[in-house]
Amino acid sequence: MKYVNRRWLMGMIVILGVIGVGLISPVNAQAKAQANFPRKTITYHISSTGRYYQGVWQLAVKNWNRLKVVKLVETRDATTANIVLTTIKTAGKNYAYTDTASYPPVENGDDDSTLETTQSPNYKILLSRKMMKQFYFNKTERAGWGSTAIGDILGLRPSKNFESVMNFSSFKEDKPTKYDKKNLQKLYRNLPV
């Protein structure tokens, strides 16, 4: 009888474990990420000088704008852009991109000095030309990595889901999917346009 009770108990533990894994899905994990911007409208500037990579970045931006969750709006002034999109010779041995964040200075009313504030930072994304060439990525695949980089800056976390542009494997999607849209909606749900 003890053997039957032990098997029944182990079976229940397995079933509850499977249910628990379903409740703690990657979508829920993604939803715990934070939006990096206080509004749904986010400005960007493409500072790549070559037409090819300008086209790559335009396609990456278009991919996110198609979801109609956030609105990426182009600006001519790189200094006021929330996101600057460009390339770099290499982002490191195995990295498709790198990014930096800087906080814009704010004038202090008492004197002419500037202060760092807690406002949202300006980001610069640098796509690795060496890696893109090394793996023979075509324009769509390069825009896919650009889309991943933008998703990262928007606040989405890496995903193990192959139906996500935020999956860092070579089998990832080349543009944001319904899965990514749900996660982005959760991040930017209560923010103004």
Buried (B, 14 or more C-beta within 10 A) or exposed (E): EEEEEEEEEEEEEEEEEEEEEEEEEBBEBBBEBEBBBEBBEBBBBBBBEEEEBBBBBBBBBEBBBEBEBBEBEEBEEBEEBBBBBBBBEEBEEEBBBBBEEEEBEEEEEEEEEEEEEEEBBBBBBBBBBBBBEEEEBEBEBBBBBBBBBBBBBBBBBBBEBEEBBBBBEEEBBBBBBEBBBBBBBBBBEEEEE
